[in-house]
Amino acid sequence: MTKHEKLIEKILNGKNVSYEEVEAVLRKFGFELEIKGSHHVFRKNGYHRNVSIKRRKLLLPYQIRDVKEVIRDHE
């Protein structure tokens, strides 16, 4: 199992994840980062929504939910 696959499994299993881990997963899926103040917005051409994450040590539940949706859409 690759590092990327392990991160995806960790996120889908509801474990605590850091901003850096989520950023790595989103970038691997082809998202680009745009920083607007304290929010980091990940965008991808052709994907139906943007993912906005405030940089913090551990993500909040709603942020993890948004990332899970992205993962499911890219499987």
N, C-alpha and C positions, 0 to 999 in steps of 0.2 A: 504494500500500500504506500503510495507516494505521500509526501508531506501535504500536498494540496488536498488529497483525498482524506487525510486525517483531520485537517482543519474543517473540511465540509462536514465530516461525521461529527466532530465536536460541536459545531454550530447546530446541526440538526437534532442532536441529542439534548439540547438545552443547557449545555455547560456554559460557564462564564467564559466570555471571549474578550480579548482586548481589541482596541481600535486597529492596531498594527496587523493582527491576524485577519480581521475583516477586510482591511484595505488590500492585503495580499490576495485574498480570494476574489474580490471584485476586480482587481487589476488583471488577474488570470482569466477572468471572463470577458475581458476587453473593455472594461469601464475606464473612463478618464476622470481625473480628479479636478474639480474646480473649487477653490476656497473662497467662501463668502463670509467674512467676519469669523465667527467662531464655528460656523458650520462648514462641513466638508461635503460637497455635493458630487456624487458619482453619476456620470452620464454615459450613455452608450447609444450610438446611432442605431435606430431600428428597434430599440427596446421601449416599451410603452410607458415607463416611468423612471424618474430619477430617484436615487437613494441619498437622503440627507442624513449625515451622522455627525454629531457633535463630538469632537475629539476628547476622549476621556479614558481613564485607565481601563474600566470595564464598561461595556455597552449596557444600555437600559433595555428592559424587556421589549418595548415597542420597536427599538432599533434592531434587535435580534430577529423579531418577527418579520420586519421588512427584508432583512438579509436572507432569511429562510425562504421567503417568496421568490427572491432572485435565484437562489440555488435550485429550487424546484422548477422554475422556468427554464433553467439551463441544463437540466439533466437529460 
